């Protein structure tokens, strides 16, 4: 494991990368340990310009995880209220999504 704190990148603003980021939010600095391959990937993303900083990349990943958890909770609430969708309803939704993607 390699510590992100040992990373040569300086912490920069991640407001542009994190939708909904409130500039009034308090930031705290932490040190985390990640497998070397994950740190190398994050550094490649920063070098390629796909992330402003290591902190920005991690903040964006955490925001995405929070969004997924929120969607899971919403789905669970809907299932509790209306029951699980029938197989034909799932197929209909898959076709509708495929048309939209295609």
C-alpha positions, 0 to 999 in steps of 0.5 A: 500500500502507498499513502496518498500523502506521499503523492507529489501532487498538490491539493487543488480545488475540485469544485468544477469536478464535483457537481453540487460541491458547495464552496462553503463546505469545509475541507479537511486534509486526511491521509489514506492508503491505497494499493499502488496500482490505484494511485498510479491510475489516479495520477495518470488521470491527473496527468492526462487532464481528466482530473484536476488533482488527486483530491478532485478525483477522489472527491468525484469518485465519492460523490458518484458512490453517494449518488449510487447509494441514493439511487439504491435507497430510492429503488428500495423505497419504490419496491417497498411501496409498489412491489418488485417489477414483473418480468415484462415490465423489466423487459419493457424498461430494457427496450426503452433504455436501449432505444435511448442509448442507441 
